[in-house]
């Protein structure tokens, strides 16, 4: 019975790690997309600064 419990625990650890990996990937993707949108400067602003 001890081996079954260890296998179940290992399965939970792997599932938790996979969820964290996917969540962190989505978070980083969201933050990088948001930064790219914020970096775009309207042409009107550039023309007025000249």
Secondary structure as the mmCIF struct_conf table of DSSP 4:
data_model
#
loop_
_struct_conf.conf_type_id
_struct_conf.id
_struct_conf.beg_label_comp_id
_struct_conf.beg_label_asym_id
_struct_conf.beg_label_seq_id
_struct_conf.end_label_comp_id
_struct_conf.end_label_asym_id
_struct_conf.end_label_seq_id
HELX_RH_AL_P HELX_RH_AL_P1 UNK A 2 UNK A 39
HELX_RH_AL_P HELX_RH_AL_P2 UNK A 43 UNK A 49
#
